[in-house]
Amino acid sequence: MNAQIAILKPLSPALQGPFAANLNHPARRHFVGDFLVRMEALAHFNQLLAVLQHFPIHRDQLATASRELVQPVNRQTQPAGIEQRLQRIDAVGRMIADTSWQTAERVIAPARLVVDYERSERRLIPHGLPQVGRLDDAILMDAAWPQLANEVDGYLDFCRLRAIEARLRGCDVADLPFSAADWREARCAEAGLNARARRSATNSYLSAPAQGSFRVY
């Protein structure tokens, strides 16, 4: 899973910075697909973004982004950029629920904010909206990611090594006692094995340089 979400597809250029145009211009768009974005819902969403130290989003940005993301060929297919961010939210949820992993204290608040919003019924955009119904979740995930990235990367590596250890012991992951301390120890052991493998690849098996060479006539 870590490899799948390491390189993200972009959401939309419209979401890359604060909205600088005239907010009261009559041409401003207020719809995401067929859904009218309500100002009170947007205000609540922007409060969450502020907690994550992210600039506020304007309705026109959401409308523009949704138009750029919609795929006319298959309206039931979720854009790859949104799907990847939902994978990250899933990883965050599993991380804070996993009692074998001690999530860093500084990460818990932003992690819970994202997970709680994704599961909440108080939403900016309804889940059922074709293709872009999870755009708000994706935006919130992007806003929180700078605070979560290192911890989530560590947790995904913890899951990887825990799964390897479970296979070696011939048991299910759920039945394996494996802590963060075990993960750190396993990482050190793996790093040592990799270092020895690299040395073996560059060293010759001969004890001394070969004398002479073969000649083919």
Salt bridges, closest charged atoms under 4 A:
GLU40 OE2 - ARG38 NH1 3.03
ASP60 OD2 - ARG28 NE 3.04
ASP60 OD2 - ARG29 NE 3.84
ASP90 OD2 - ARG94 NE 3.21
ASP98 OD2 - ARG162 NH2 2.88
GLU118 OE2 - ARG134 NH2 2.46
ASP136 OD1 - ARG123 NH2 2.92
ASP137 OD2 - ARG123 NH2 2.61
ASP137 OD2 - HIS127 NE2 3.42
ASP137 OD2 - ARG134 NE 2.80
ASP142 OD1 - ARG85 NE 2.78
ASP157 OD1 - ARG160 NH2 2.78
ASP157 OD2 - ARG187 NE 3.62
GLU165 OE2 - ARG169 NE 2.81
GLU190 OE1 - ARG160 NH2 2.89
